[in-house]
Amino acid sequence: MAEPEATVDEPPNAEAVVERLQAAGLTIGKVIVYTEETDPNDLLGRPGQYTSKAAFTDTRVDESDLVATPKWDVARGGSVEVFETEEDAQRRSDYIQAILKEAPMLGPEYGYVAGPVLLRLSHHLTPEQAREYEQALTD
């Protein structure tokens, strides 16, 4: 009798992660799921980069503070980037934080890595609101 084939857990995709955050009751408004053609960073599917990406608004972020901010910028709510490995997600998080440290005019952001998922959140959210996202991500 043949042994059953071992299955490898597939990493979640960004859309599923956003849906999970919404199901946890977070105040997510509009959502966009990127494709290779629409990814503004041209990283989707590239070696060592994210395999899926979504951006979202948070209804608690005051849009009037963001007049000059691009439509799907993290400052409007957040984004989810999913990688092949946790190491790739952590490397991307470290890279973003280094850029923000060197260019403070870009504004800070929260960043949480859980397995292969990088959750980036607007600095317009309070620390407590950001912790709500972190908790929902890790539950």
Secondary structure, 3 states (H helix, E strand, C coil): CCCCCCCCCCCCCHHHHHHHHHHCCCCEEEEEECCCCCCCCCCCCCCCCCCEEEEEEECCCCHHHHCCCCCCCHHHEEEEEECCCHHHHHHHHHHHHHHHHHCHHHCCEEEEEECCEEEEEECCCCHHHHHHHHHHHHC
